[in-house]
């Protein structure tokens, strides 16, 4: 009972510290990608890979994006990892997808990647590929935002207020924010099922 109350209280505090204007910035950037006929590539590793697959569904079905996640094709992901190395998986996939200036990335990551310390190197390399062709980089990340926040065009940072629970809070609130985005009037095109169901 005590831990549940503490965790929920921490979540409430984190929500109060998230920059709502940063979320609006991501929404505007994503709307620009869609309006320009661009594709949305959603990247995440570990739990964030699961989030990426779920978010692809939401952005496609509710918001009319052409959206993809490289982690949804386990055969290609593992072939690239086996043959070329983990660091190149997302960058090579983006090149194979012919990423261009109309397209954009949406990065989900607890730390945002760190080039100097070689952390989440495949996310860092993917951001570099996107920037090299003029594609937009957006993200929902934790800690200080890492490489994603430094290189990105519009990024939401979940503040690390509770050092012992950075990962669960970041991943949990990432889901809250992407659901906010797919519900945002700037982006949402289709109604969700249960809101239409007659009681």
N, C-alpha and C positions, 0 to 999 in steps of 0.2 A: 504493500500500500504506500509506504513512504517513498520508494524509488519511483513508482509510477507518478506520484504527485510531483516529485522533483523534476523528472524528465519533462513532463507537460509544462511545468513552470519555466524550465529552460527554453523550451520551444516557443512559449509565449514571448519571452524576452528577446529571443533571436528574431522573431517576426517583427517585433517593434523596432529592431535595429536595421532591418533590411531596407536598402535604398529603393523606394517605390519609383523614383524617377529613373533609376537604372533599368528597372523592369520595363518602364514605358519606352526607354531607348531601345531595348532589345525588340519589343513589339514593333516599333517603327521600322527598325532595320529589317526585320523579317518580312514585314508588309512590303517593303521596297523590293526585296528579293522576289517575292511572288508576283508583284506588279510588273517586274521586268522580265518575267518568264523564266526566272532562274530556279535551280534545284536546291534543295536543302539537304545537306549531308550531316547527320547527327552522329557524333563520336563519343564513345565512353568505354572505359575498361572496368572489368570486374562488375560490381553491382551497377555501375553506371552504364555498362553495356546492356544490361537488362532494361534499364531506363530508356536507353536509346531506341531499342526495338519497340517498346511501348509508345514512346513519343512519336516515332515514325507513323504508327497507326493513327494517332490522334491528329497529327499535322496533315496527313493525307485525307483522312475521312471527314474531319470537322472543319479544316481550314483550306482544303483544296490545293495543298502543296504537292509537288513531285518531290517526295522525300525518301531518303535511303539511309541505312546504317550498315557500315562494312561488317560489323559483327553479326549481322543476321545471316550471312552466308559462311557457315562454319568450315565448309570445304575449302573455299578460297582463302579464308583467314588462316587456317592451319597450314595450307600449302605455302602461302607466302612466308609464314613464320618459320616453317621447316626449311624452305629453300633459300630465303634471303635474310631472315632474321626479324625479330620482333619489332625493332625500331622502325623498319621500313613499311610495315604492314599497311597503315592507313595512307601514308604518302603515295605508295605504289598504287593502291586501290583508287585514290583520287585521280592520279594521272591516267589510270586505265578508264576512269569514268569521264575523262576529258573535262575536268573542272575548268571553269572559265570565269570571266569577270562578272557575269550575271548571277553566279551561284553564291552559296554561302555555307559556312559551317556553323553548327550549334554544338558546343563542347560541354559535356557533363563531366566534371572531375573534382575530386575532393581537394586536390592541391593545385590544379591548373597546369601542372608540368613544370619542370625545372631543367633548363638546358645545361647549366653549369654542373649540376649534380646528377645528370642523366636519369631523372625521374620522369616517368610517363613519356619516354623518349618518342614513342610513336605519335602521341598527341602533338608534341613540339614539332616534329617533322611535318605532320599534316598541316599545322598552322603555317609553317614556312612555305609549303607548296601553295596553300590558298592565297597567302599574301603575295607570292611571286606572280600570280596571274590576276591579281586585283579582286579576288573574291572576298566577300565580307566574312568577318570572324566574330561570332557572338558566343556567349557561354553563360553557364551557371556553375560557379565554382566556389570552393571554400578557402580557408586559411587567408592568405593575402591575395589570392587569385593567380599567383604564379605567372607562368609564361602566357597563359590565356589572357589574363587581365592586362599584362604589359603590352601584348601585341594586338589584342582584340579591338574591335570597333565599338562594341556595346556588350558589356559583361556585368552580370549580377554576382556580387561576392557575398556569400553567407559568412558573417563575421565569426571568428573563432573564439567566442566568449567562454566556451567550456572546453578546455584543452583535453580533458579525458574522454570527450565524446564528439570530437570534430567530425569523424567519419559518419556515424549514424545521423547526426543532425544535418550535415551537408547533404547526404543522399536523401534523407527524408524531405527536407525543404526544397531540394531540387524538384522532386515530384510535385510539390505544392505549386512551385513557380511555373513549371511547364504546363500544369493544368490551368493555372491562371492565364497563361499566354494563349492556349487553345480556346479559352473562354472569352478572351479579350474581344471587344467589338471591332477592333481594327483588323482582327485575324479570322474570327469565327464566321463560317459561312453556313454550316449545317447544324440543325438542332440535334441534341443528344436524346437518346431513346427514352429514358425514364422521365425526363421533363415533359415529354409529349404524351406519356401513358395516362389514360384516364384512371383515376383512383377506383 
